[in-house]
């Protein structure tokens, strides 16, 4: 530890007073703020090591989670932990939304916690064992400024953590979140060592346990609530009790589909005969749900148990999944897959069912425009996925406006009447993402259709791959005002990028943040096409044919850009390209699949390796084995931990 940074020593009671003041006044959380916290931490640690006092008069200070996060992070940095351990892949907002949607708790305030990855816990554990100074300092600070809410995300298996680590980090915890855990070993150890005596609420989110038992919670005297959200176990024993529970959830939907009102809507494709519905069998239901944790696993009345899980039903044509909660007898978030069938319509009259249908997928089927109109009646439907299908135009249909639709996919599908699909899409004014790939006769952005155009004011993501048969024309997306993520291909001619970004009606594309271009022909006519895309952070170029131009000439080398991630696949690099890349000061990730290795690339990597002031660039390079001399030089200058070389 570098004591040259200290200009005074802080006793623990003075440190706690400063912490309390900083937390109350909520100063701006910037680099200077973090440096100040680091400084007072160093002073306190140094002072208390010298004096070695055990002042029982110091009372514990309750501080906000936001302050505690910074305090803990700066404490760990003092002992030079790698920054990667602090990468929080799941935010408080995401967890808050998961709980709101799972249990309909709309009044819930934002969840806050200290985030641990399991590998960070393992690192702390090793440091506690090997470094007595670290152990003493951790105890000095965090026995007084206590951590009460912890989120533990499983990165690798965590089979053993010492008692000291458990005691110092978890003893005062009141709320504990586990995410993506595969076994209960770590939790069992905490409970067995009587560490969790203050625990009031435990959340298991997206866990898949080898075994699960209520006995794990017997030692937790303060426990009030257990929440299991999309968590499962391979060792469920009460299958006979589960069957009626599952059947009661699934049967209402299945009986609606096979009722008289749908009797003519489902036809077997091969025989053109009415489809004969299968019965719901006990074995099939139990086989599909044999890892489901249900209320039958819990008998202890000391605490409340809340479960939110997915129940499934699978037959040759239909697949259903229901999100269910033990706080409600109504299935929520219904997901329907229909495959290998001819569908003429789809009628659901039970309000408890049709109001909860969120997603519908149709695969390898033939369907009519009446079916498309029928599913728009479901008010909370958010996603439609139509893949490898035929969409037939029948009687004239008036599509109902649908305010809640967010995502639309058409993959490898033949469309009988493209204009009808335009009407269908325009009935979804709040659509956020549209993905059109490898479809036949689906020309909804065609310049040749002047009378009927797609108008979506809130579309953010657009995927267009081989959707337009007129390769000399760019898609007409002039009515899309808010696209920030555009993925487009394949086979557009020279000048297409220039037309796309210099069309006077497409000024909105200047604000694009993510751009993916696949199999375009690019030449000098496309020069500077992307020069105004100053908000672009993600660029993906795949198998594009460059003639008398390099990729960097799509930009203006005299301007600065916010590019953070660049993927250049199946192309040649030039010295001009390397110069452009070296000027991308925000670049964090670069992936190259290149046909050549310019010497400027090696020189640039050499400079990056020598310049310790810059963060290490995540780099992946795919090159041919024939460049054996260049491969040797690249290996010399690549950073072993974050830069990878694939030889193909």
Beta strands, then each sheet from edge to edge (+ up, - down):
strand 1: 114-117
strand 2: 149-153
strand 3: 175-179
strand 4: 201-205
strand 5: 208-209
strand 6: 225-229
strand 7: 232-233
strand 8: 266-267
strand 9: 304-314
strand 10: 318-325
strand 11: 332-339
strand 12: 342-343
strand 13: 357-363
strand 14: 366-368
strand 15: 383-387
strand 16: 390-392
strand 17: 407-411
strand 18: 414-415
strand 19: 433-437
strand 20: 461-465
strand 21: 485-489
strand 22: 514-518
strand 23: 521-522
strand 24: 538-542
strand 25: 545-546
strand 26: 565-571
strand 27: 589-594
strand 28: 618-623
strand 29: 643-647
sheet 1: 1+ 2+ 3+ 4+ 6+ 9+ 10- 11+ 13+ 15+ 17+ 19+ 20+ 21+ 22+ 24+ 26+ 27+ 28+ 29+
sheet 2: 5+ 7+
sheet 3: 8+ 12- 14- 16- 18-
sheet 4: 23+ 25+
end
